[in-house]
Amino acid sequence: MIVRQMLHSNPVVAASYFVACGGKQAAIVIDPIDDPRRYLDIAAETNTRIQHVIDTHVHADHVSTGYALAMEAAAGYVLHADVDARFPFHGARDGDRIEIGNVLVDVWHVPGHTPEHIALVVTDRTRAAEPWLVFSGHTLMVGDMGRTELASSAEEGATSLFESAERLRALPDYVQVMPGALAGSVCGRGLSATPFSTIGFERRFNRAFSIPDRAAFVDFMLREIPPRPPRAVENRLANLGIDAAGIERGMGTVVGLPVRAP
């Protein structure tokens, strides 16, 4: 399995990922931020083809390049099925599986940061039948979990996030956490600048993820909520194919590649 993590600091503090099966020459891109050419160049370097582009959620801190990349790569663009976007995409649901050669990508619905948020639990079946990595977006990050009021009420989001935390905590200790944001991001509080961790370490030392009681967790998440990201509403609308005036933007079409139940 090939994994490339790209760390971004301008205009947004975040991480995007290129994940591929070199043997079968197939790849996905997760939460792209850079110009599509950067990811296409990595595909060329690794002799792979991007089959899917996946956004873990409708971002509020930046405008995603996911749809544009999917169009240029003739790939499937994947969002959670409940997203009301004004362009074609493949709607993934909890339990769906994306296969990229020998790499299995299981879709988990983990709402809280936003209602439509998904995580991607990845297994390399040439090594083991157990999961190896979780691409957790802005749900679970190193040191904390994602703020909960950008697309719902803060309390409703925090309650959903507790259920998502419970589910993620059930993963084995050794599963590596690959977050979508890190220190400096407006989507969390007190995040670490370390760009990856493990479920076991975060279960013990992450200040939100380590709270086992629902009421205490919700209370903690409602404290010290940082200022909203600049243009948060406009960014979410743009990521749905709508401009700031509520006008649908012209969009092309993307290839709908299959996402299968395991």
Buried (B, 14 or more C-beta within 10 A) or exposed (E): BBBBBBEBEEEBBBBBBBBBBBEBBBBBBBBBBEEBEBBBEBBEEBEBBBBBBBBBBBBBBBBBBBBBBBBBBEBBBBBBBEBEBEBBBBBBEBEBBBBBBBBBBBBBBBBBBBBBBBBBBBBBBEEEEEBBBBBBBBBBBBBBBBBBBBBBEBBBBBBBBBBBBEBBBEBEEEBBBBBBBBBEBBBBBEBBEEBBBBBBBBBEEBEBBEBEEBEEBBEBBBEEEEEBBEBBEBBBBBBBBBEEEEEEEEBEEBBBBEBEEE
